[in-house]
Amino acid sequence: MKVILLKDIQGTGKKDQILEISDGYARNYLLPRKMAKEATAEAVNALEKSKGADRHRQEVRRQEAEVKARELKGKVIQIEARGGENGKLFGAVTTDQIAAALKAQHGVDVDRRKLELEEPIKNAGQFFVNLKLVAGINTRMIVNVRVAAK
């Protein structure tokens, strides 16, 4: 019997996979537990349609991320932090602060978890930050950190 899996099943297959399995396994285990549905022509067409829609959504997201990456490449973000005279900060500059400064200075809202620091920012100076937008699309920005006047 041909079935379409509705969820990942260890030892059997992954979600949305079409498999030929024994009638007993399908009728007695998978179908009653709503883990699979019979692979009728309508069900297969609906599955193909939804896969096509998913691919289209991913492509649109990827194109938007590429545009955003070109926009942000090489942008400079200015951050003022409290610190001593020698340029050592009293704490560290976090990705939260960088994301907030990016939104305030350039009007771009990014998730702090997509920002990747090469090293912790604990001194004043110039640092590089990688922004991972979508798998395979990254951009590099510059963060200038200054010690705030007391």
C-alpha positions in Angstrom: 0.0 0.0 0.0 1.3 3.5 -0.8 1.0 6.0 2.0 2.2 9.6 2.6 3.8 10.1 6.0 2.4 12.9 8.1 5.3 13.0 10.5 8.8 11.6 10.8 8.8 7.9 11.9 12.0 6.4 13.0 12.9 3.4 10.9 10.3 4.1 8.3 10.8 7.6 6.8 10.5 11.3 6.9 7.4 13.6 6.8 5.8 14.1 3.4 7.6 11.0 2.0 5.6 8.7 -0.2 6.3 5.0 0.7 5.2 1.6 -0.4 4.6 -0.4 2.9 2.8 -3.5 3.9 -1.0 -3.3 4.1 -1.1 -4.5 7.7 1.4 -2.0 9.0 -0.5 0.8 7.3 -4.0 -0.3 8.3 -3.2 -1.4 11.9 -0.6 1.1 12.9 0.0 4.2 10.8 -3.5 5.1 9.6 -5.3 4.8 13.0 -2.6 6.8 14.7 -2.8 9.6 12.0 0.9 9.1 11.2 0.2 8.6 7.5 -2.6 8.9 5.0 -3.3 6.8 1.9 -1.5 8.1 -1.2 -4.5 8.8 -3.5 -4.1 10.9 -6.6 -5.7 13.9 -4.8 -3.4 13.6 -1.8 -0.3 13.3 -4.0 -1.3 16.4 -6.0 -2.0 18.3 -2.8 1.4 17.3 -1.5 3.2 18.4 -4.6 1.3 21.7 -4.6 2.3 22.4 -1.0 6.0 21.4 -1.7 5.9 23.9 -4.6 4.5 26.6 -2.4 7.2 25.9 0.2 9.9 26.1 -2.4 8.5 29.4 -3.7 8.3 30.9 -0.1 11.9 29.8 0.5 13.1 31.4 -2.8 11.3 34.7 -1.9 12.9 34.7 1.6 16.3 34.0 0.0 15.9 36.9 -2.5 14.9 39.3 0.3 17.9 38.2 2.4 20.3 38.8 -0.6 18.9 42.3 -1.0 19.2 42.9 2.7 22.8 41.6 2.7 23.8 43.9 -0.1 22.2 46.8 1.7 24.0 46.1 5.0 27.4 45.1 3.7 30.1 47.3 5.1 27.7 49.4 7.2 29.3 51.0 10.2 27.4 50.8 13.6 28.4 53.4 16.2 28.1 52.3 19.9 28.9 54.2 23.0 29.7 52.2 26.1 30.8 53.0 29.6 34.5 52.4 30.3 37.8 53.6 31.7 40.4 56.0 30.3 42.5 53.3 28.8 39.6 52.2 26.5 38.7 49.1 28.5 34.9 48.8 28.9 33.2 48.1 32.2 31.2 45.3 30.6 31.0 43.9 27.1 29.0 45.0 24.1 26.3 42.4 23.5 24.5 41.4 20.3 21.3 43.0 21.8 23.1 46.3 21.9 24.3 45.9 18.3 20.9 44.9 17.1 19.3 47.9 18.8 22.0 50.3 17.4 21.5 48.8 13.9 17.8 49.5 14.1 18.3 53.0 15.5 21.0 54.1 13.1 20.1 52.3 9.8 16.4 51.4 10.4 17.0 47.6 9.9 15.5 45.2 12.4 17.5 42.0 12.8 17.3 39.2 15.4 20.2 39.3 17.9 20.7 35.6 17.4 21.6 36.1 13.8 24.5 38.3 14.8 27.8 36.6 15.3 30.8 38.2 17.1 34.3 37.0 16.2 35.4 37.8 19.7 33.8 39.4 22.8 33.8 43.2 22.5 35.4 44.4 25.8 37.5 47.3 24.6 36.9 50.4 22.6 37.8 50.2 18.9 36.7 48.8 15.6 35.3 45.2 15.4 33.6 43.0 12.7 30.3 41.4 13.1 28.8 38.7 10.9 25.1 38.8 10.2 23.6 35.4 9.1 20.4 36.1 7.3 19.5 32.8 5.7 21.5 29.6 5.3 24.4 30.5 3.0 23.8 34.3 3.0 26.0 36.2 5.4 27.2 39.8 5.5 29.9 41.5 7.4 29.5 44.8 9.2 31.8 47.1 11.2 31.1 48.1 14.8 32.8 51.2 16.2 32.9 51.2 20.0 33.7 54.4 21.9 34.0 55.0 25.6 31.2 57.4 26.6 32.1 60.7 28.2 31.3 60.7 31.9 
